[in-house]
Amino acid sequence: MHTNICLIGSSRFEDEFRRLEVDLSVKGYIVLSPLVYTQSGDNPKCGADVKIILDYVQKEKIRQSDIVLVIDVDGYVGKSTKDQINYAKLLNKPLLYFSKGEIKKLF
């Protein structure tokens, strides 16, 4: 059986997301990750309406996941990520935190 892992966290951590997408994929995980990073300034189409859509899509990825990995560099968790964490808890999804080094459990 394949393990689906959903990466959540602030889009300001795009570099960490991209690195982990590769690292986890080559270990055999199916990685569900944001595909639009709104904080980089490269996505002028990402206004308030698009954010609503992206938040919905991310929650659907959480629902489809077996594990949720919170990319919380230096412990930073923003409002959207807090909402996603609460959603994952509601669904009883196992949560791992990047800042606590819990990613080691995946390797």
C-alpha positions as CSV (number, residue, x, y, z in Angstrom):
1,M,0.0,0.0,0.0
2,H,1.2,3.5,-0.8
3,T,1.2,6.2,1.8
4,N,-0.3,9.6,0.9
5,I,1.4,12.5,2.7
6,C,0.0,16.0,2.6
7,L,2.4,18.9,3.2
8,I,0.9,22.0,4.7
9,G,2.4,25.3,5.9
10,S,3.0,28.8,4.8
11,S,3.7,29.4,1.2
12,R,6.7,31.5,2.3
13,F,8.5,28.2,2.8
14,E,8.3,27.2,-0.9
15,D,11.9,26.0,-0.9
16,E,11.4,23.6,1.9
17,F,8.2,22.3,0.3
18,R,10.0,21.7,-3.0
19,R,12.9,19.9,-1.3
20,L,10.6,17.7,0.7
21,E,8.4,16.9,-2.3
22,V,11.5,15.4,-4.0
23,D,12.9,13.7,-0.8
24,L,9.6,12.1,0.1
25,S,8.7,11.1,-3.5
26,V,12.0,9.2,-4.0
27,K,11.2,7.3,-0.8
28,G,8.0,6.1,-2.3
29,Y,5.5,8.5,-0.7
30,I,2.7,10.0,-2.7
31,V,3.1,13.7,-2.0
32,L,0.1,16.0,-1.9
33,S,1.4,19.5,-1.7
34,P,0.4,23.1,-2.6
35,L,1.1,23.8,-6.2
36,V,0.6,27.5,-6.1
37,Y,2.8,29.6,-3.8
38,T,1.1,32.9,-3.3
39,Q,3.8,34.6,-1.2
40,S,6.5,34.5,-3.8
41,G,5.0,37.4,-5.7
42,D,5.1,35.4,-8.9
43,N,1.4,34.7,-8.9
44,P,-0.6,38.0,-9.6
45,K,-3.7,35.9,-10.1
46,C,-3.8,34.9,-6.5
47,G,-6.3,37.3,-5.0
48,A,-8.9,36.7,-2.2
49,D,-11.2,34.6,-4.5
50,V,-8.4,32.4,-5.5
51,K,-7.2,32.0,-1.9
52,I,-10.6,30.6,-1.0
53,I,-10.3,28.0,-3.8
54,L,-6.7,27.1,-2.8
55,D,-7.8,26.6,0.8
56,Y,-10.6,24.3,-0.2
57,V,-8.3,22.3,-2.5
58,Q,-5.7,22.0,0.3
59,K,-8.3,20.7,2.7
60,E,-9.3,18.1,0.1
61,K,-5.7,17.0,-0.1
62,I,-5.7,16.6,3.7
63,R,-8.8,14.5,3.5
64,Q,-7.1,12.2,1.0
65,S,-3.9,11.9,3.0
66,D,-2.7,9.2,5.4
67,I,-0.3,11.6,7.2
68,V,-0.1,15.4,7.4
69,L,3.4,17.0,7.6
70,V,3.3,20.6,8.9
71,I,6.1,22.7,7.3
72,D,6.6,25.1,10.2
73,V,10.1,26.4,9.8
74,D,11.2,27.9,13.2
75,G,7.8,27.0,14.5
76,Y,5.9,29.5,12.3
77,V,2.3,28.6,11.7
78,G,0.0,31.1,10.1
79,K,-3.8,31.4,10.2
80,S,-4.5,29.2,7.1
81,T,-2.1,26.5,8.4
82,K,-3.8,26.6,11.8
83,D,-7.1,26.0,10.1
84,Q,-5.7,23.1,8.1
85,I,-4.2,21.6,11.3
86,N,-7.6,21.8,13.0
87,Y,-9.2,20.2,9.9
88,A,-6.6,17.3,10.0
89,K,-7.3,16.8,13.7
90,L,-11.0,16.7,13.1
91,L,-10.3,13.9,10.6
92,N,-8.0,12.2,13.0
93,K,-5.0,12.4,10.6
94,P,-1.6,11.8,12.1
95,L,0.3,15.1,12.3
96,L,4.1,15.5,12.1
97,Y,5.9,18.8,12.6
98,F,8.9,19.8,10.6
99,S,10.2,22.1,13.4
100,K,10.3,19.3,15.9
101,G,12.3,17.0,13.6
102,E,9.5,14.6,13.3
103,I,10.2,14.2,9.6
104,K,12.8,11.6,10.6
105,K,9.9,9.3,11.3
106,L,9.3,9.2,7.5
107,F,12.8,8.0,6.5
